[in-house]
Amino acid sequence: MPTKKTWTHVELRIPMFILAIGLSILVSEWANMMTPNIWLQQLAFPLILGLLVLAFELTKLSKKRVHAVWGIAIILSGLWIEALIEPGDYAWIRDIIL
């Protein structure tokens, strides 16, 4: 059954891209720890990001429409993964809160 097209439903293209960025940062950090090759370390992030985006497009997952709450949850999980790997990028939030 197709999902209704209302303002509360969004395509997963942007949320899945943000999740792919977070996952590719995580996996490229693992690759950086495993190999001493500089060229492989530099190639890891764009290669993994491209493969994830390609997988989302080929499986048509990025065209799926879901409720906006699920889209926001996917975006927040991608940002959370990125914040775990590179906490210095989110130091400004700590400064605002404290």
Stockholm file with secondary structure:
# STOCKHOLM 1.0

chainA/1-98         MPTKKTWTHVELRIPMFILAIGLSILVSEWANMMTPNIWLQQLAFPLILGLLVLAFELTKLSKKRVHAVWGIAIILSGLWIEALIEPGDYAWIRDIIL
#=GR chainA/1-98 SS CCCCCCTTEEESHHHHHHHHHHHHHHHHHHHHHHCCCHHHHHHHHHHHHHHHHHHHHHTTCTTCEEEHHHHHHHHHHHHHHHHHHCGGGGHHHHHHHC
#=GC SS_cons        CCCCCCTTEEESHHHHHHHHHHHHHHHHHHHHHHCCCHHHHHHHHHHHHHHHHHHHHHTTCTTCEEEHHHHHHHHHHHHHHHHHHCGGGGHHHHHHHC
//
